[in-house]
Amino acid sequence: MANFFNDILKKDHKPIFGAREILKYIGPGLLVTVGFIDPGNWASNIAAGADFGYTLLWVITLSTIMLIVLQHNVAHLGIATGLCLSEAATIYTKKWVSKPILSTAVMASISTALAEILGGAIALNMLFHIPIKLGAIMVTVLVTILLYSNSYKRMEKWIIGFVSIIGISFIYELTLVDIPWGEAATSWIQPSFPQGSILIIMSVLGAVVMPHNLFLHSEIIQSRQWNLEDDKIIKKQLDYEFADTLISMIIGWAINSAMILIAAATFFSHKIQVTELQQAEEMMHPMLGNAAAVVFAIALLLAGIASSVTAGIAGGSIFAGLYNEPYNIKDNHTRLGVGITYLPALLLILLIGDPFKGLIFSQMILSIQLPFTIFLQIYLTSSKKVMGKYANTGRTTFILIFIGTVVTALNLALMYSLFFQL
C-alpha cells in the first residue's frame, strides 16, 4: 500500500541493527509524549501539587505504565500491518462500527486541538499580554503553516526540540526549589488518597490516555518501516519501537512529575491554592523570581504549539483513514482533516467567553469518545485476521481489557464530575 512516508523510506533498504540504529527509532514516541505533557496536563498536575503536595505523584507513575502498554500495543498495529488505527478500522470493521467511531474520533481531535491552542494562547498572554482570542488565532495560523509546509522528518525534529526545551525548563525550575526527595520517592510508588483528592486523581489519570494519541502513534511509527514481508526486520522494529516508547514515556513521566514537584514546593508549602495557569505564573514572580515565571510561560507556549501540531496530524490521519488512505499532507483528504481539526477548535475558542469552560467541554468530549477508541484498538490488535501471528496473546488481551476498563471508568467518572461543575 502506498504510504506517505515513501519519500523517506526505502523498501529495498536492509537495515543494520545496532546501538546506532536504535537512535534512528527514537522520535515517534516523543511525538506521542507531547500529548502527555499538553496544557490540560499542566492544569491537572499543578492543581495536584498545589492542593495535595507530593502525595499524588503515584498517579503519574500508574498512568505512565498504562500509557506505555496501550501505546506500545497500537504501535504494533502500525508496524505489523502498515496501517494506522483509522485505516484498519475502515478495512476490518463494518461501516456502522467504523464510521461512528472515527467520526467521533475526529471530534475528539478537535476537542484536543481546542485545549492545546488555548494553552498556547494563555502562554502568549502571560509573555506578551496578548488577548487570549488573538493569541489563539496566532497559534492556529502558526501550527497550520508548520503542518502544511514541512515534511514529516523536519516536523519530528521540531517536536523533539520543543520537548527538549520543555524538559530543560523544568530542570531549571527544579533547581530553584527545595524538594524533599525522600518523601517524593515514596510518593511515586505508594498510593495515597487524601480527602477531596478523587477528582484531581481522575483528572490526572483521565487526561493521560487520549484518543488522538492512539491514532497518531499507529500512523507515525510507520516512518521507521522498511519491509513488511521480512519477519526478522518486523521483529527488530517491534523491539526498537518498545525502546522508543519506553524512553519517551519515561521522559513524559519525568516532566509531569516535575510539574507536581514544583507546584508542591512552591504553592502547597505556602498553602496557596492555584486554580488557573495564569495564576500559577503570576505567583511565581515574587516566589521564584521573574526568570522562573518567564521560563514557565515559554515552556507552556512550546507545549501548546507542539501538542497542537500532533493534534492536527492525528485529525488528518483519522479523516484520511475514513477513506482508507494514509496520512499525506499533499492529499486533499488529509489537508481537509487537518483543517477540520483546527478551524472548529478556533471558532469554539472565539465563541466561548470563559476559557476554563472551554477546557471542561473539551475534556468531556474526550471522556465520551476514549472508551470506543481503546476497545476498537483491542479488537483489532487481538484479531489474527488483522495482525496475523503478531496478534495479542491471551494474557496481553486480558491486560489491555483491564486497563481499558479502568481508563474508561475513570474518564466516565471524570465526565460525570465535570458535568456537575458546569
C-alpha positions, 0 to 999 in steps of 0.5 A, spaced: 500 500 500 502 506 498 504 510 504 506 517 505 512 516 508 515 513 501 519 519 500 523 517 506 523 510 506 526 505 502 523 498 501 529 495 498 533 498 504 536 492 509 537 495 515 543 494 520 541 493 527 545 496 532 546 501 538 546 506 532 540 504 529 536 504 535 537 512 535 534 512 528 527 509 532 527 514 537 522 520 535 515 517 534 514 516 541 516 523 543 511 525 538 506 521 542 509 524 549 507 531 547 500 529 548 502 527 555 505 533 557 499 538 553 496 544 557 490 540 560 496 536 563 499 542 566 492 544 569 491 537 572 498 536 575 499 543 578 492 543 581 495 536 584 501 539 587 498 545 589 492 542 593 495 535 595 503 536 595 507 530 593 502 525 595 499 524 588 505 523 584 503 515 584 498 517 579 503 519 574 507 513 575 500 508 574 498 512 568 505 512 565 505 504 565 498 504 562 500 509 557 506 505 555 502 498 554 496 501 550 501 505 546 506 500 545 500 495 543 497 500 537 504 501 535 504 494 533 498 495 529 502 500 525 508 496 524 505 489 523 500 491 518 502 498 515 496 501 517 494 506 522 488 505 527 483 509 522 485 505 516 484 498 519 478 500 522 475 502 515 478 495 512 476 490 518 470 493 521 463 494 518 461 501 516 456 502 522 462 500 527 467 504 523 464 510 521 461 512 528 467 511 531 472 515 527 467 520 526 467 521 533 474 520 533 475 526 529 471 530 534 475 528 539 481 531 535 478 537 535 476 537 542 484 536 543 486 541 538 481 546 542 485 545 549 492 545 546 491 552 542 488 555 548 494 553 552 498 556 547 494 562 547 494 563 555 502 562 554 502 568 549 498 572 554 502 571 560 509 573 555 506 578 551 499 580 554 496 578 548 488 577 548 487 570 549 482 570 542 488 573 538 493 569 541 489 563 539 488 565 532 496 566 532 497 559 534 492 556 529 495 560 523 502 558 526 501 550 527 497 550 520 503 553 516 508 548 520 503 542 518 502 544 511 509 546 509 514 541 512 515 534 511 514 529 516 522 528 518 523 536 519 516 536 523 519 530 528 525 534 529 521 540 531 517 536 536 523 533 539 526 540 540 520 543 543 520 537 548 527 538 549 526 545 551 520 543 555 524 538 559 530 543 560 525 548 563 523 544 568 530 542 570 531 549 571 525 550 575 527 544 579 533 547 581 530 553 584 526 549 589 527 545 595 524 538 594 524 533 599 526 527 595 525 522 600 518 523 601 517 524 593 520 517 592 515 514 596 510 518 593 511 515 586 510 508 588 505 508 594 498 510 593 495 515 597 488 518 597 487 524 601 480 527 602 477 531 596 483 528 592 478 523 587 477 528 582 484 531 581 486 523 581 481 522 575 483 528 572 490 526 572 489 519 570 483 521 565 487 526 561 493 521 560 490 516 555 487 520 549 484 518 543 488 522 538 494 519 541 492 512 539 491 514 532 497 518 531 502 513 534 499 507 529 500 512 523 507 515 525 511 509 527 510 507 520 516 512 518 521 507 521 518 501 516 522 498 511 519 491 509 513 488 511 514 481 508 521 480 512 519 477 519 526 478 522 526 486 520 518 486 523 521 483 529 527 488 530 522 494 529 517 491 534 523 491 539 526 498 537 519 501 537 518 498 545 525 502 546 522 508 543 516 508 547 519 506 553 524 512 553 519 517 551 514 515 556 519 515 561 521 522 559 513 524 559 513 521 566 519 525 568 516 532 566 509 531 569 512 529 575 516 535 575 510 539 574 507 536 581 514 537 584 514 544 583 507 546 584 508 542 591 514 546 593 512 552 591 504 553 592 502 547 597 508 549 602 505 556 602 498 553 602 496 557 596 491 554 592 492 555 584 486 554 580 488 557 573 495 557 569 495 564 569 495 564 576 500 559 577 505 564 573 503 570 576 505 567 583 511 565 581 514 572 580 515 574 587 516 566 589 521 564 584 523 570 581 521 573 574 526 568 570 522 562 573 515 565 571 518 567 564 521 560 563 514 557 565 510 561 560 515 559 554 515 552 556 507 552 556 507 556 549 512 550 546 507 545 549 501 548 546 504 549 539 507 542 539 501 538 542 497 542 537 501 540 531 500 532 533 493 534 534 492 536 527 496 530 524 492 525 528 485 529 525 488 528 518 490 521 519 483 519 522 479 523 516 484 520 511 483 513 514 475 514 513 477 513 506 482 508 507 488 512 505 494 514 509 496 520 512 499 525 506 499 532 507 499 533 499 492 529 499 486 533 499 483 528 504 488 529 509 489 537 508 481 537 509 482 533 516 487 537 518 483 543 517 477 540 520 481 539 526 483 546 527 478 551 524 472 548 529 477 548 535 478 556 533 471 558 532 469 554 539 475 558 542 472 565 539 465 563 541 466 561 548 467 567 553 470 563 559 476 559 557 476 554 563 469 552 560 472 551 554 477 546 557 471 542 561 467 541 554 473 539 551 475 534 556 468 531 556 468 530 549 474 526 550 471 522 556 465 520 551 469 518 545 476 514 549 472 508 551 470 506 543 477 508 541 481 503 546 476 497 545 476 498 537 484 498 538 483 491 542 479 488 537 483 489 532 490 488 535 487 481 538 484 479 531 489 474 527 485 476 521 488 483 522 495 482 525 496 475 523 501 471 528 503 478 531 496 478 534 495 479 542 496 473 546 491 471 551 494 474 557 496 481 553 488 481 551 486 480 558 491 486 560 489 491 555 481 489 557 483 491 564 486 497 563 481 499 558 476 498 563 479 502 568 481 508 563 474 508 561 471 508 568 475 513 570 474 518 564 466 516 565 467 518 572 471 524 570 465 526 565 460 525 570 464 530 575 465 535 570 458 535 568 456 537 575 461 543 575 458 546 569 
